[in-house]
Amino acid sequence: MKTCALLTIVVLLSAVVSAEVSVSVYQPDGHTPLGSVEPNLINVYPDIMVGTRLVLVVHSDTPGYWFGGLLLTWNNWVVGNVSARGENSGLPELSYEESVLPAAGTKALVQDCIEPSLVGFELVSWVDAVAGDWFVLDYHAEQIGLCYVGLYDYGFSLDIPIETLLFSHVPSRDFNADTLVNFMDFALLVSRWGQEVPLGSAVRTPFDLDADGYVGFADVALFSEFWLERADCNGPATDPNTPVPLL
């Protein structure tokens, strides 16, 4: 069960009907929806590159007080994580005020939540909240793999999310870490054309995108899927098969 500090705030409005809250996922500009894999899988999103930042907006269709959280398991936190905007405002609220939008009310809060099984942020709208966008947070793709982010409504359950977002992270195509997949990255990929890495080897190359041990046409096809896309928190690709130049 949750032990985060914000549970102490649940001292009012036990009879208030919980707001209908959901999460919208946007590309880094904060305006363009990421889109889902298909209409029947609205919370399953297309592959995103390691290094990608997304914007998560928590929205309510109804006004009023609400208490919930945007949380991940610790295992998922290694693959991708959520961050709030700004700094804690100080005692007593310790709220990330840049993540609180005006519609959430005058005393709305975004606070850290760290416990043995889950990590993320707890969210509170206030009694004067109106329907609309309440909170904005950022999602970062850190490693290759799957990452689940749960939206919790504590008026419904402390342990079962009301909505689960599924993100699939694939290797970055932004090889030179200039935040844009373009001809510079394509040139780096082509410069490794025909490079082989034995399957099962501990040594991997970032240019072997399909991990088949060879840099070839399949990798070009995978590269092209992210043409002109952004990745804004990625480091330059380091190829362990390329000798380090002597100084």
C-alpha positions, 0 to 999 in steps of 0.5 A: 500500500502507498506510504507517500506523503501526499496521503496525509492530504486526503482529509476532505471531500470523501463524498466527492465523485472522482474526476474522469482523468486520462493521459494524452501523449504528445511529441516533444513540441507538446502539441502534436499527438504521438498517436497509437498503433491502432484505434483499438489500442489507444495506449499502445504507441509506435516505437520510439528511439532511445533518447526521445522525450515525450510530453504527458498531459493529465486531463480531466473531463470533470471539475473538482478535487482529485488525488492520484499518481503517474507511476512506474515500477522500479524495473520500468524506471530503468528503461524509461522514466517520468520527470516533473518540471521545475523545482520543488517550491519548498515546505510545506507543499514540495510541489513541482509548480511548473508541472501544475496547470491553471485548470488544476486549481489554486492549491494543486500539487505535483509531488515525488512518490518513492516507495519499495514497488513504485516510483513517480509523481503523485498529483492533486487537483483542488476543489476549485479545479475546472475541466481541462488539462491539469498537469504536464510531465515529461517522459524520457526513453532511456534504454531499449525495451518496453516501459509501462506507465500507470495512471492511478486514481486513489479514489478508485484503487491504491494499487490498480491503475485506471490507465496504462501507457505502453512504450517500446524503445528501439535503438537511436538513429541519431548517431551524432547526437545533434537531436535530428535524424538526417543525412549526417546520421545516414553517412555514419551508417553507410561508413559502417556498411558491411561491418560484422559483429559475431552473434552472441558477442558482448561487443555490439555496434549501434549501427547494427539496428536489427542486431543480426551481426551485420550492417546492411540493407535491413539496417537502412530500412530500420533507419529510414523509419525515423527520418527527420525525427527528434531525439533530444537526450541522447549521446553520440554513438560509440562503435566499439569496433572502431579503433580509438585514434592516437593523440 
